[in-house]
Amino acid sequence: MRLVYGTFFLSFLLLILRMPAGEALRSVGDGTDLRTDLPDATVELNSSNFDSVLKESPASFAIAEFFAHWCPACRNYKPHYEKVARLFNGPDAVHPGIILMTRVDCAMKINANLCDRFSVGYYPMLLWGPSVKFVAGKWDPKQEKSEIQSIDDGRTADRLLNWINKKMGSSFSFDDERYENENTLPTNVSDPEQIARAIYDVEEATALAFEIIIQHKMIKSSTQAPLIKFFQILATHHPSKRCRRGIAEILLNFDDLWPSGPLSISSEEAPILQEQDVLKSYSICGKEVPRHYWIFCRGSKNDTRGFSCGLWVLFHSLSVRVGDGESQSVFTAICDFIQNFFVCDDCRRHFHEMSSSVSVPFNRTRDLSMWLWRAHNKVNERLNKEEKALGTGDPRFPKIIWPPKQLCRPCYVSSSRKRRSNMKIYWNEDEVYKFLVRYYGRTLASSHNDATLSGKYDESYDITTSTNAVAVPVGAALAIAVASCTFGALACFWRAQQKNRKYTHQLHSFKDI
């Protein structure tokens, strides 16, 4: 009998030793499906990028794993950590934009001071907290009140996810599938602060629009002028400072990138970059964008919201930031952009019909903002009927009249039913305009992370607008004057002064965009 047991044990041991590492972990671990053949979902950080990555992350919270590459326990723990990370990290995440899961190798000399900052005393060590609190922050186990805290029960994937659920009051599961977890999505119609997270979606939509324009080769001699005009507006009024800087750089190099345009002398004097080279060389909203997922604009289905939602938020944001004297030119620029660069043909046609009905120029910021608000509600009304009839709408986010009472009760004077299915709403338009300025102005420009910065305002998401909404920074005011009034003249001057046609002079005002 002993020989039989001994033979069985030896055979089992040999089987384990012959298995790949991941298979062995599945056999002797806690029964979870630990994959080791997938790309890492965690973000590897070091002392040079730790603060910047966490500062710019859309995620509300972060987990930092401090480990050493020589540590066997760390190597064995990695599949567990990666399994949880795949729920939250990357473009294929089931629940993106909620938790950023990171790793720091404390065995690397470059990270010695960083690991000391967080009092790393054993491996692997997990810390949890708001993403922004890790930035220039530290952790001391003796400190009683700290928003950064140690995860004391996360030694397996199941236990770590259970800890997260208890901490957040959530119900995340490894069985969750993407776009099938409606209960985890934010309720935008009842929480006015959710629009702050749309800053990341506006960046995403801006970058995606640029990708579409480049990949579809839509920049031609007939479309360069409207694109330049739209970019000039974005360079001064986009709610994201990163996008303003990226767009300004493209404007400064526009004649080199597309030399057949009206500002160029000869198309043979400068090489044209290939489409992919342009996208690689010019990150319109920073190198982290596009992230390939949505946050505020994320739908409960794969094909709903997203890009169109991000563009609408951008247009509303522009409408409350421009000055009275710019309202008509911004309206024309938005219309020309949609007509020339928006690839949805029906959308383009319907928007053209609405914009063509405008008979009087917009002389005030309010006029433009209110027209865009009415136009958007008309679109929502039309799409709501179509989507109900066809069953193609988003069940979590059906098209509604905006804003709902939950967000702006003073906006409603009264409502009455016109027909069996239609409601006639009487608006207090003064209150509606105040809501638009507040919602798409100050609240949008303040990223969700900034709310924890003790009232401090992150300049990466500062607001550039006329006094109709909020104050204009001096640098942005200079940029408005340059980009909107004299960009063409300056470009001609540069070309005349520089025989090699390479702009080496950088506009001082653009540095503050």
Secondary structure by P-SEA (a helix, b strand, c coil): caaaaaaaaaaaaaaaaaccaaaaaaaccccccccccccccbbbbccccaaaaaaacccccbbbbbbbcccaaaaaaaaaaaaaaaacccccccccccbbbbccccccccaaaaaaaaccccccccccccccccccccccccccccccccccccccaaaaaaaaaaaacccccccccccccccccccccccccccccaaaaaaaaaaaaaaaaaaacccccccaaaaaaaaaaaacccccaaaaaaaaaaaaaccccccccccccccccbbbbcaaaaaaacccccccccccccccccccccccccaaaaaaaaaaaaaacccccaaaaaaaaaaaaaaccccaaaaaaaaaaaaaacccccccaaaaaaaaaaaaaaaaaaaaaaaaaacccccccccccccccccccccccccccccccbbbbbbaaaaaaaaaaaaccccccccccccccccccccccccccccccccccaaaaaaaaaacccaaaaaaaaaaacccccccccccccccc
